[in-house]
Amino acid sequence: MYKKVLLAYDGSLEGAIALREGAIMARRVGAEVFLLSVVPHLGGIQVAEGVHGGVIAHELERYREVLERGVRKLRQLGFTPQSKLAVGEPARVIGAVVREVGADLVVVGHQKRNIIERWWSGAAGAYISDHIACSLLIARNAVSDATLDEETKHKAEAPAN
């Protein structure tokens, strides 16, 4: 099954659902977890930087906090994740990190938006699936704390093999 799972996390509700669903699935199969947050190209922000210095640094810090929040959540779930903050077109960056870490599954959230707004679609219509050679899970199942606690309890009570 899966040995290395890359969780793409943007701090949104959908991203949090993907983080949790991906972590639970990774736990079930005993996979290693990698967490990635991608700061989309800062082209529009560079214009604002010219007017108000520090805008880019603020945006990078905001994404760094998102990444740290994701790492804390994964640690609470019992993982010791590797994490990375990257800047670029999300689909391409995710593809590059998949190759870098040797991930065999990518887990992302999904927000219903029009094609222009999709965070995982580039200007040329490039989708994550065009940039990876592994499985892709678009997480949509919100897992409750009670379900997660029950699964953790059963896992702890299961006899070791």
C-alpha positions as CSV (number, residue, x, y, z in Angstrom):
1,M,0.0,0.0,0.0
2,Y,1.2,3.5,0.6
3,K,4.5,4.1,2.3
4,K,4.9,7.9,2.0
5,V,2.0,10.3,2.0
6,L,2.3,14.0,1.0
7,L,-0.4,16.2,2.6
8,A,-0.8,19.5,0.8
9,Y,-2.2,22.0,3.4
10,D,-3.3,25.6,2.9
11,G,-4.9,26.3,6.2
12,S,-8.5,26.3,4.9
13,L,-11.3,24.2,6.2
14,E,-11.0,21.9,3.2
15,G,-7.3,21.7,3.8
16,A,-7.9,20.8,7.5
17,I,-10.3,18.0,6.3
18,A,-7.6,16.7,4.0
19,L,-5.0,16.9,6.7
20,R,-7.0,14.8,9.1
21,E,-8.3,12.3,6.5
22,G,-4.8,11.9,5.0
23,A,-3.3,11.4,8.5
24,I,-5.9,8.8,9.5
25,M,-5.4,6.9,6.2
26,A,-1.6,7.1,6.7
27,R,-1.9,5.8,10.2
28,R,-4.0,2.9,9.0
29,V,-1.4,1.8,6.5
30,G,1.6,2.7,8.6
31,A,2.9,5.4,6.1
32,E,5.3,8.2,6.7
33,V,3.8,11.7,6.5
34,F,5.1,14.8,4.7
35,L,3.4,18.1,5.1
36,L,3.6,20.8,2.4
37,S,2.3,24.4,2.3
38,V,2.7,26.2,-1.0
39,V,2.7,30.0,-1.2
40,P,1.2,30.8,-4.6
41,H,3.3,33.0,-6.9
42,L,3.6,36.4,-5.3
43,G,3.2,38.4,-8.6
44,G,0.2,40.5,-7.5
45,I,1.8,40.9,-4.0
46,Q,5.0,42.2,-5.6
47,V,3.0,45.3,-6.8
48,A,1.8,45.9,-3.3
49,E,5.3,45.5,-2.0
50,G,6.3,48.5,-4.1
51,V,3.7,50.6,-2.3
52,H,3.9,49.0,1.2
53,G,7.2,47.4,2.1
54,G,7.0,44.1,4.0
55,V,3.9,42.7,2.2
56,I,5.8,39.7,0.9
57,A,7.4,39.0,4.2
58,H,4.0,39.2,5.9
59,E,2.5,36.7,3.4
60,L,5.4,34.3,3.8
61,E,5.0,34.5,7.6
62,R,1.3,33.8,7.3
63,Y,1.9,30.6,5.3
64,R,4.7,29.6,7.7
65,E,2.2,29.8,10.5
66,V,-0.3,27.7,8.5
67,L,2.5,25.1,8.1
68,E,3.4,25.1,11.8
69,R,-0.3,24.7,12.7
70,G,-0.5,21.7,10.4
71,V,2.7,20.2,12.0
72,R,1.2,20.7,15.5
73,K,-2.0,19.0,14.5
74,L,-0.1,16.0,13.0
75,R,2.0,15.7,16.2
76,Q,-1.2,15.6,18.2
77,L,-2.3,12.7,16.0
78,G,0.9,10.9,16.8
79,F,3.1,11.7,13.7
80,T,6.5,13.2,13.4
81,P,6.1,14.8,10.0
82,Q,8.7,16.3,7.8
83,S,7.4,19.7,6.6
84,K,8.2,22.2,3.9
85,L,7.1,25.7,2.9
86,A,7.5,26.4,-0.8
87,V,6.7,29.3,-3.2
88,G,5.4,28.7,-6.7
89,E,2.6,27.4,-8.8
90,P,1.0,24.8,-6.4
91,A,0.5,22.0,-8.9
92,R,4.2,22.2,-10.1
93,V,5.5,22.5,-6.6
94,I,3.5,19.6,-5.3
95,G,4.8,17.5,-8.2
96,A,8.4,18.5,-7.4
97,V,8.0,17.6,-3.8
98,V,6.4,14.3,-4.6
99,R,9.6,13.4,-6.6
100,E,11.9,14.8,-3.9
101,V,10.4,12.7,-1.0
102,G,9.3,9.7,-3.1
103,A,5.6,10.1,-2.1
104,D,3.2,7.5,-3.4
105,L,0.1,9.3,-2.4
106,V,-0.8,13.0,-2.4
107,V,-3.8,14.2,-0.3
108,V,-5.4,17.6,-1.0
109,G,-8.6,19.3,-0.1
110,H,-11.1,20.7,-2.6
111,Q,-13.0,23.9,-2.6
112,K,-15.8,24.3,-5.2
113,R,-14.7,27.3,-7.3
114,N,-14.6,28.3,-10.9
115,I,-11.7,27.2,-13.0
116,I,-9.8,30.5,-12.6
117,E,-10.0,30.4,-8.8
118,R,-8.9,26.8,-8.2
119,W,-5.8,26.8,-6.0
120,W,-4.5,23.6,-7.6
121,S,-4.8,24.8,-11.2
122,G,-2.2,26.9,-12.8
123,A,-2.6,29.6,-15.4
124,A,-2.1,27.1,-18.2
125,G,-4.8,24.8,-16.8
126,A,-2.2,22.5,-15.2
127,Y,-3.6,20.2,-12.6
128,I,-1.8,18.3,-9.8
129,S,-2.5,15.0,-11.6
130,D,-0.5,16.3,-14.6
131,H,2.6,16.8,-12.4
132,I,2.6,13.6,-10.3
133,A,3.2,9.9,-11.0
134,C,1.5,8.7,-7.9
135,S,-2.1,8.4,-6.5
136,L,-4.1,11.5,-5.7
137,L,-6.8,11.6,-3.0
138,I,-9.1,14.6,-2.9
139,A,-10.3,14.5,0.7
140,R,-13.9,15.5,1.4
141,N,-14.8,13.4,4.5
142,A,-14.9,15.4,7.7
143,V,-13.8,13.0,10.4
144,S,-15.1,13.9,13.9
145,D,-12.9,13.9,17.0
146,A,-15.1,11.0,18.4
147,T,-14.3,8.8,15.3
148,L,-10.7,9.7,15.5
149,D,-10.5,9.0,19.3
150,E,-12.3,5.6,18.8
151,E,-9.9,4.6,16.0
152,T,-6.9,5.6,18.2
153,K,-8.3,3.5,21.1
154,H,-8.8,0.4,18.9
155,K,-5.3,0.8,17.4
156,A,-3.8,1.0,21.0
157,E,-5.8,-2.1,22.1
158,A,-4.8,-4.2,19.0
159,P,-2.3,-6.9,19.5
160,A,1.2,-6.3,18.1
161,N,2.2,-8.4,15.1
